[in-house]
């Protein structure tokens, strides 16, 4: 049986984008939750760099190898950035906390936009597959 979804590069790429955006939203929420925590350092990763790595095929440090025809193919979409980098503080308060409410809100807005865009592209691809299936069943 032919697997329509795993053979579709757009769906795989958008799945990766959704996973990365979700991971980044979690980090931003954590940063915002620790806005008043003394000594807390902002954590983030480069969404753009992670997507470039995913598109170029360098999304996993180790590759899975199928040794039997009945083995399931591994998915790289579960591999998220291995570490989160502390950012260089733009402003640090006396208590050592460097979380900026304005910066985090801007990042959250951009990340939500990236998530929505990836979701829309994935919906378009899934609708195409659905239309193809409906068309083949009708004939």
Rosetta constraint file for C-alpha pairs under 8 A:
AtomPair CA 3 CA 7 HARMONIC 6.50 0.50
AtomPair CA 4 CA 8 HARMONIC 6.54 0.50
AtomPair CA 4 CA 129 HARMONIC 7.56 0.50
AtomPair CA 5 CA 11 HARMONIC 6.78 0.50
AtomPair CA 5 CA 12 HARMONIC 7.84 0.50
AtomPair CA 6 CA 11 HARMONIC 7.71 0.50
AtomPair CA 6 CA 12 HARMONIC 6.84 0.50
AtomPair CA 8 CA 12 HARMONIC 6.43 0.50
AtomPair CA 9 CA 13 HARMONIC 6.05 0.50
AtomPair CA 10 CA 14 HARMONIC 6.06 0.50
AtomPair CA 10 CA 121 HARMONIC 7.97 0.50
AtomPair CA 10 CA 122 HARMONIC 7.28 0.50
AtomPair CA 10 CA 125 HARMONIC 7.32 0.50
AtomPair CA 11 CA 15 HARMONIC 5.95 0.50
AtomPair CA 11 CA 122 HARMONIC 5.64 0.50
AtomPair CA 11 CA 125 HARMONIC 6.76 0.50
AtomPair CA 11 CA 126 HARMONIC 7.89 0.50
AtomPair CA 12 CA 16 HARMONIC 6.29 0.50
AtomPair CA 12 CA 77 HARMONIC 7.37 0.50
AtomPair CA 13 CA 17 HARMONIC 6.23 0.50
AtomPair CA 13 CA 54 HARMONIC 7.31 0.50
AtomPair CA 13 CA 55 HARMONIC 6.74 0.50
AtomPair CA 14 CA 18 HARMONIC 6.07 0.50
AtomPair CA 14 CA 118 HARMONIC 5.19 0.50
AtomPair CA 14 CA 119 HARMONIC 7.09 0.50
AtomPair CA 14 CA 121 HARMONIC 7.08 0.50
AtomPair CA 14 CA 122 HARMONIC 5.97 0.50
AtomPair CA 15 CA 19 HARMONIC 6.25 0.50
AtomPair CA 15 CA 77 HARMONIC 6.46 0.50
AtomPair CA 15 CA 118 HARMONIC 7.74 0.50
AtomPair CA 15 CA 122 HARMONIC 7.68 0.50
AtomPair CA 16 CA 20 HARMONIC 6.13 0.50
AtomPair CA 16 CA 51 HARMONIC 7.63 0.50
AtomPair CA 16 CA 54 HARMONIC 7.16 0.50
AtomPair CA 16 CA 76 HARMONIC 7.87 0.50
AtomPair CA 16 CA 77 HARMONIC 4.91 0.50
AtomPair CA 16 CA 78 HARMONIC 7.84 0.50
AtomPair CA 17 CA 21 HARMONIC 6.01 0.50
AtomPair CA 17 CA 51 HARMONIC 6.67 0.50
AtomPair CA 17 CA 114 HARMONIC 7.78 0.50
AtomPair CA 17 CA 115 HARMONIC 7.07 0.50
AtomPair CA 17 CA 118 HARMONIC 6.26 0.50
AtomPair CA 18 CA 22 HARMONIC 6.03 0.50
AtomPair CA 18 CA 115 HARMONIC 5.60 0.50
AtomPair CA 18 CA 118 HARMONIC 6.27 0.50
AtomPair CA 18 CA 119 HARMONIC 7.05 0.50
AtomPair CA 19 CA 23 HARMONIC 6.17 0.50
AtomPair CA 19 CA 77 HARMONIC 6.99 0.50
AtomPair CA 19 CA 78 HARMONIC 7.51 0.50
AtomPair CA 19 CA 80 HARMONIC 7.45 0.50
AtomPair CA 20 CA 24 HARMONIC 6.16 0.50
AtomPair CA 20 CA 47 HARMONIC 6.83 0.50
AtomPair CA 20 CA 50 HARMONIC 7.61 0.50
AtomPair CA 20 CA 51 HARMONIC 7.86 0.50
AtomPair CA 20 CA 80 HARMONIC 6.59 0.50
AtomPair CA 21 CA 25 HARMONIC 6.08 0.50
AtomPair CA 21 CA 47 HARMONIC 7.33 0.50
AtomPair CA 21 CA 111 HARMONIC 5.86 0.50
AtomPair CA 21 CA 112 HARMONIC 7.38 0.50
AtomPair CA 21 CA 114 HARMONIC 6.83 0.50
AtomPair CA 21 CA 115 HARMONIC 5.65 0.50
AtomPair CA 22 CA 26 HARMONIC 6.29 0.50
AtomPair CA 22 CA 115 HARMONIC 7.52 0.50
AtomPair CA 23 CA 27 HARMONIC 6.46 0.50
AtomPair CA 23 CA 80 HARMONIC 7.67 0.50
AtomPair CA 24 CA 28 HARMONIC 6.17 0.50
AtomPair CA 24 CA 44 HARMONIC 6.93 0.50
AtomPair CA 24 CA 45 HARMONIC 7.28 0.50
AtomPair CA 24 CA 47 HARMONIC 7.55 0.50
AtomPair CA 24 CA 111 HARMONIC 7.19 0.50
AtomPair CA 25 CA 29 HARMONIC 6.06 0.50
AtomPair CA 25 CA 108 HARMONIC 6.46 0.50
AtomPair CA 25 CA 111 HARMONIC 6.75 0.50
AtomPair CA 25 CA 112 HARMONIC 7.73 0.50
AtomPair CA 26 CA 30 HARMONIC 6.17 0.50
AtomPair CA 27 CA 31 HARMONIC 6.18 0.50
AtomPair CA 27 CA 43 HARMONIC 6.57 0.50
AtomPair CA 27 CA 44 HARMONIC 6.34 0.50
AtomPair CA 28 CA 32 HARMONIC 6.18 0.50
AtomPair CA 28 CA 43 HARMONIC 7.75 0.50
AtomPair CA 28 CA 44 HARMONIC 7.36 0.50
AtomPair CA 28 CA 104 HARMONIC 6.25 0.50
AtomPair CA 28 CA 107 HARMONIC 7.55 0.50
AtomPair CA 28 CA 108 HARMONIC 6.59 0.50
AtomPair CA 29 CA 33 HARMONIC 6.03 0.50
AtomPair CA 30 CA 34 HARMONIC 6.27 0.50
AtomPair CA 31 CA 35 HARMONIC 6.35 0.50
AtomPair CA 31 CA 42 HARMONIC 5.84 0.50
AtomPair CA 31 CA 43 HARMONIC 6.89 0.50
AtomPair CA 31 CA 99 HARMONIC 6.54 0.50
AtomPair CA 31 CA 104 HARMONIC 7.51 0.50
AtomPair CA 32 CA 99 HARMONIC 7.31 0.50
AtomPair CA 32 CA 101 HARMONIC 6.99 0.50
AtomPair CA 32 CA 104 HARMONIC 7.00 0.50
AtomPair CA 34 CA 40 HARMONIC 6.69 0.50
AtomPair CA 34 CA 99 HARMONIC 7.74 0.50
AtomPair CA 35 CA 40 HARMONIC 7.88 0.50
AtomPair CA 35 CA 97 HARMONIC 7.46 0.50
AtomPair CA 35 CA 99 HARMONIC 5.72 0.50
AtomPair CA 35 CA 100 HARMONIC 7.67 0.50
AtomPair CA 35 CA 101 HARMONIC 7.49 0.50
AtomPair CA 36 CA 97 HARMONIC 7.38 0.50
AtomPair CA 37 CA 97 HARMONIC 6.69 0.50
AtomPair CA 38 CA 95 HARMONIC 5.05 0.50
AtomPair CA 38 CA 96 HARMONIC 5.93 0.50
AtomPair CA 38 CA 97 HARMONIC 5.41 0.50
AtomPair CA 39 CA 95 HARMONIC 5.94 0.50
AtomPair CA 39 CA 96 HARMONIC 4.25 0.50
AtomPair CA 39 CA 97 HARMONIC 4.63 0.50
AtomPair CA 39 CA 98 HARMONIC 7.88 0.50
AtomPair CA 40 CA 96 HARMONIC 6.77 0.50
AtomPair CA 40 CA 97 HARMONIC 4.79 0.50
AtomPair CA 40 CA 98 HARMONIC 6.86 0.50
AtomPair CA 40 CA 99 HARMONIC 7.58 0.50
AtomPair CA 41 CA 86 HARMONIC 6.48 0.50
AtomPair CA 41 CA 87 HARMONIC 7.68 0.50
AtomPair CA 41 CA 96 HARMONIC 7.79 0.50
AtomPair CA 41 CA 97 HARMONIC 5.92 0.50
AtomPair CA 41 CA 98 HARMONIC 5.71 0.50
AtomPair CA 41 CA 99 HARMONIC 6.83 0.50
AtomPair CA 42 CA 86 HARMONIC 5.78 0.50
AtomPair CA 42 CA 87 HARMONIC 6.05 0.50
AtomPair CA 42 CA 89 HARMONIC 7.85 0.50
AtomPair CA 42 CA 98 HARMONIC 6.26 0.50
AtomPair CA 42 CA 99 HARMONIC 5.59 0.50
AtomPair CA 43 CA 84 HARMONIC 5.90 0.50
AtomPair CA 43 CA 85 HARMONIC 5.71 0.50
AtomPair CA 43 CA 86 HARMONIC 4.70 0.50
AtomPair CA 43 CA 87 HARMONIC 6.22 0.50
AtomPair CA 44 CA 84 HARMONIC 5.48 0.50
AtomPair CA 44 CA 85 HARMONIC 5.72 0.50
AtomPair CA 44 CA 86 HARMONIC 6.53 0.50
AtomPair CA 44 CA 87 HARMONIC 6.86 0.50
AtomPair CA 45 CA 50 HARMONIC 7.98 0.50
AtomPair CA 45 CA 81 HARMONIC 7.60 0.50
AtomPair CA 45 CA 83 HARMONIC 7.91 0.50
AtomPair CA 45 CA 84 HARMONIC 5.48 0.50
AtomPair CA 45 CA 85 HARMONIC 5.99 0.50
AtomPair CA 46 CA 50 HARMONIC 6.22 0.50
AtomPair CA 47 CA 51 HARMONIC 6.14 0.50
AtomPair CA 48 CA 52 HARMONIC 6.16 0.50
AtomPair CA 49 CA 53 HARMONIC 6.19 0.50
AtomPair CA 50 CA 54 HARMONIC 6.19 0.50
AtomPair CA 50 CA 59 HARMONIC 7.75 0.50
AtomPair CA 50 CA 81 HARMONIC 6.92 0.50
AtomPair CA 51 CA 55 HARMONIC 6.07 0.50
AtomPair CA 52 CA 56 HARMONIC 6.03 0.50
AtomPair CA 53 CA 57 HARMONIC 6.17 0.50
AtomPair CA 53 CA 58 HARMONIC 4.94 0.50
AtomPair CA 53 CA 59 HARMONIC 5.50 0.50
AtomPair CA 54 CA 58 HARMONIC 5.76 0.50
AtomPair CA 54 CA 59 HARMONIC 4.60 0.50
AtomPair CA 55 CA 59 HARMONIC 7.88 0.50
AtomPair CA 59 CA 76 HARMONIC 6.41 0.50
AtomPair CA 59 CA 79 HARMONIC 6.93 0.50
AtomPair CA 60 CA 76 HARMONIC 6.42 0.50
AtomPair CA 60 CA 79 HARMONIC 6.27 0.50
AtomPair CA 64 CA 73 HARMONIC 7.91 0.50
AtomPair CA 64 CA 74 HARMONIC 6.31 0.50
AtomPair CA 66 CA 71 HARMONIC 6.09 0.50
AtomPair CA 66 CA 72 HARMONIC 7.69 0.50
AtomPair CA 66 CA 73 HARMONIC 7.06 0.50
AtomPair CA 67 CA 71 HARMONIC 7.22 0.50
AtomPair CA 89 CA 98 HARMONIC 5.68 0.50
AtomPair CA 90 CA 98 HARMONIC 7.37 0.50
AtomPair CA 91 CA 98 HARMONIC 5.96 0.50
AtomPair CA 91 CA 100 HARMONIC 7.65 0.50
AtomPair CA 92 CA 96 HARMONIC 5.96 0.50
AtomPair CA 92 CA 97 HARMONIC 5.82 0.50
AtomPair CA 92 CA 98 HARMONIC 4.46 0.50
AtomPair CA 92 CA 99 HARMONIC 7.73 0.50
AtomPair CA 93 CA 97 HARMONIC 5.64 0.50
AtomPair CA 93 CA 98 HARMONIC 6.38 0.50
AtomPair CA 99 CA 104 HARMONIC 7.63 0.50
AtomPair CA 100 CA 104 HARMONIC 6.16 0.50
AtomPair CA 101 CA 105 HARMONIC 6.12 0.50
AtomPair CA 102 CA 106 HARMONIC 6.28 0.50
AtomPair CA 103 CA 107 HARMONIC 6.20 0.50
AtomPair CA 104 CA 108 HARMONIC 5.97 0.50
AtomPair CA 105 CA 109 HARMONIC 6.16 0.50
AtomPair CA 106 CA 110 HARMONIC 6.29 0.50
AtomPair CA 107 CA 111 HARMONIC 6.00 0.50
AtomPair CA 108 CA 112 HARMONIC 6.03 0.50
AtomPair CA 109 CA 113 HARMONIC 6.22 0.50
AtomPair CA 110 CA 114 HARMONIC 6.25 0.50
AtomPair CA 111 CA 115 HARMONIC 6.14 0.50
AtomPair CA 112 CA 116 HARMONIC 6.12 0.50
AtomPair CA 113 CA 117 HARMONIC 6.14 0.50
AtomPair CA 114 CA 118 HARMONIC 6.19 0.50
AtomPair CA 115 CA 119 HARMONIC 6.07 0.50
AtomPair CA 116 CA 120 HARMONIC 6.12 0.50
AtomPair CA 117 CA 121 HARMONIC 6.29 0.50
AtomPair CA 118 CA 122 HARMONIC 6.13 0.50
AtomPair CA 119 CA 123 HARMONIC 6.15 0.50
AtomPair CA 120 CA 124 HARMONIC 6.29 0.50
AtomPair CA 121 CA 125 HARMONIC 6.39 0.50
AtomPair CA 122 CA 126 HARMONIC 6.14 0.50
AtomPair CA 123 CA 127 HARMONIC 6.04 0.50
AtomPair CA 124 CA 128 HARMONIC 6.33 0.50
AtomPair CA 125 CA 129 HARMONIC 6.40 0.50
AtomPair CA 126 CA 130 HARMONIC 6.10 0.50
AtomPair CA 127 CA 131 HARMONIC 6.04 0.50
AtomPair CA 128 CA 132 HARMONIC 6.17 0.50
AtomPair CA 129 CA 133 HARMONIC 6.18 0.50
AtomPair CA 130 CA 134 HARMONIC 6.10 0.50
AtomPair CA 131 CA 135 HARMONIC 5.99 0.50
AtomPair CA 132 CA 136 HARMONIC 6.17 0.50
AtomPair CA 133 CA 137 HARMONIC 6.15 0.50
AtomPair CA 134 CA 138 HARMONIC 6.14 0.50
AtomPair CA 135 CA 139 HARMONIC 6.59 0.50
